[in-house]
Structure formats: C-alpha cells, structure tokens
Amino acid sequence: MTTERPRPPMRADERETLRAYLDFHRATLAMKCDGLSDEELRSRSMPPSTLSLLGLVRHLAEVERTWFRRVVNQEDIPLVWSPEGDYQAAYDPGRSTRADAFDAWRTEVEHARRIERAVPSLDVTAHQPRWDADVSLRVIMLHVTLEYARHNGHADLLREGIDGVVGA
C-alpha cells in the first residue's frame, strides 16, 4: 500500500491549516510503515530502546484517543493498550500485528477527526487532567501535531535502519 500524503495549504484559515498539518503528519507516519512486514515493523532501534515503528503506531493511537476522546469529548474510556493508563505500554508491540495496530490507530484518527469537526471553535477549552489545566482545541491540535512530528523523526531513523529508505 502506498500512502498518499496531503499537501498542507500555503494560504488558509487557521483551523484548515492546523487540520492539514495534522493530517500531513498522520500520513507521514503511515508512509514510513508502507511496504514493511510485521517483523520489520517490530524492528527495534538499538538496545536498550524498545522503540519500533509498530510501537509508534500504537503510541500515536493512544495520543489520538487521549486528546480527542478523553480530553475534548470527556469520554470515560481506558487507553487502547493499557487498562492501567501506562502510556509506555503501547511502545511494546507484544503480539500485535500491523493490522491490529493500524486498525486501532485508524479508528482513533477517525474519532479525532469527527470530534474536532464538531467543536465549533478553536477557542473551546477542555480540562486536561495530567496537566491540571484547561486547554483550547487550538493547543490540542498543535500538541498532537508536535507529537507526530517528534515521533516521525524517530520513524525516519527506524525506517532507514530497516531497509535504507530515507526522506519525506
């Protein structure tokens, strides 16, 4: 499968720009995983790190779920991979397959898109318990985009280590 990555607009309103850059980074993660087997997606960066592409997909499913469903929508639901709320659990792919991880991630991305579109303004706030602060949808979208950007850098290095593919 080849992932199409949307090109963010050079001139758009703030919400459309935030939405486009978040989708750009979502697609970048998927691109970094294109064409790899389950085993390759489990390849770890270097000891003692447990970081893998499959682990990043799982982690970013948790990020989407947390920020959009648990914070913005105030849904009382557990994390995808850890009923105890351990965000690090997602990095260990365990017995997960590409299908398991990507199905969970795509589900959370679709929920996030639906929730974001339903919020009338970027200025609407929600309480973030871990930060003990009220945060705007604007800050949430920026934070999630930065989370992807940071982890896409990891994904670049992981992918290069697997098969030498670099760029984008």
Order of alpha helices (4+ residues) and beta strands (2+ residues): alpha-alpha-alpha-alpha-beta-beta-alpha
